[in-house]
Amino acid sequence: MYITARDEDDKVVVNLVQASELMGLFVPVEAWLKLILPAIEDGPHYGHLIVLTGFIEGAPQQHIRPHLKEISTLLADKTFCQSRKVKYQRELTKCIKVIMKKCNNDDQEIGKDIFVIAITLIALKDKENDTIIDYTLLDDLYKCLGLNSSYELWHKYTKNVLDVVNKDPKMWTINTAERCMFDVVLLKSGKFNEKY
């Protein structure tokens, strides 16, 4: 499935996505998670994310919700979310959007991971992904978590991003992922400070 997900023919990929959604619907979450998450840990590529997104999309919310924290924690690890590859970024964006669809107001811990992933994607996005990856990801996140505004989201989770980027800042270069993420936090937090 992972190889087929990278096929050049769009029709093949569309059929694979439909198949993975059906499998997500009928196969117990515990069964497919045991196969997909270790594959992602071994060396992620966008084919893994296409399949994972399909399974999450197809899984009934009551069955997938207990496992969303495990998935989001894995994807929030810098090994998996700090990619600069165009297709990988697109598929990671689709994956977190599907995770957000399966969340509700009680999933604040998942929100922390999704916030870190979204900031990372915004900070490192390739120019080809300008129309796909932007701050609307954060608008979607605060709404799915039942927060009142983007400000509340930033107030709640900025510390988590700062914890991620506070790893050896003396070694940063202009292109270091952590430095790019810090720039996003500085630029965006300034807009919120103007209100207060």
SULKAZI-V105874 format. One record per helix or strand. SS is the DSSP state (@ for helix, = for strand). FROM is the first residue (numbers start at 1). LEN is the number of residues. Records with the same first field share a line. If there is no record, write none. Layout:
SS->FROM-LEN  FROM-LEN
This chain:
@->4-3  10-17  29-15  46-13  61-16  78-4  86-17  108-17  127-3  136-9  150-16  169-3  177-17
